[in-house]
Amino acid sequence: MSTPPTTPTLIACSHGTRSAEGRATVSALLDLLSQELPETRIVQTFVDVEEPEVTDVVARVAPDGPAVVVPLLLSTGHHTKVDIGGACARYPQLIAAAALGPHPLLVRALLNRLHELPGGTAGFLPGDHVVLAAAGSTDPEAALAVERLRALLQEEIPAPISVGYGAGASPRLPEAVAAARATGARRVIAASYVLAPGHFATLVQRAGADAVSAPLGTDPAVVSLIAERYREAALVSV
């Protein structure tokens, strides 16, 4: 048996994607996380599309001692409750951390990405409308989490903000963009509330907004938030 780690292992569990750019983004994010937590063993896993699957990784890591599964997912839902929660249930030494959102650090990351657009966050004009573009889930708690994030973001932006989803909830992204225009918006800006390039980021790009911010990706606020979720749960696991 391998020597138990001095601190709980961090099992970083992302959704998984077929996008090469998306995979590279998650890999880069974990590289930055290892710099943030240099004494922590970090193991990568997925709930869909890619391997190794979270159930297999949890079974392999559990004999080594305490571990924290951190969902690299922005909202709670099936993947956090069933895939990750179910994988951890058999092992009392494993803790499933909370989903990343909602959190003020994600607001900071969104603002940073919006600032990268022409004009930046200081360039909002009368008639602008922001659509918070989320992946979506059939779990009602996910919609509540996105709405909470929208409210936090609204505190920082003078333009009105509505929500649109890629799947699982309504309104869908094209509908949200169209509704914003129907209420008189001159420019619709889609704030990509997705972690990395991939299927849902593509849906945001194709929703018809006039401007689209980049996925949150390796923004320093995201790295800090993952580390925070790990530390919060690690206090329980030891």
Buried (B, 14 or more C-beta within 10 A) or exposed (E): EEEEBEBBBBBBBBBBBEBEEBBEBBEEBBEBBBEBBEEBBBBBBBBEBBEEBBBEBBEEBBEBBBBBBBBBBBBBBBBBBEBBBEBBEEBEBBBBBBBBBBBBBBBBBBBBBBEEBEBEBEEBEEEBBBBBBBBBBEBEBBBEBBBBBBEBBBEBBEBEBBBBBBBBBEBBBBBBBBBBBEEEBEBBBBBBBBBBBBBBBBBBBEBBBBBBBBBBBBBEBBBBBBBBBBBBBBEEBE
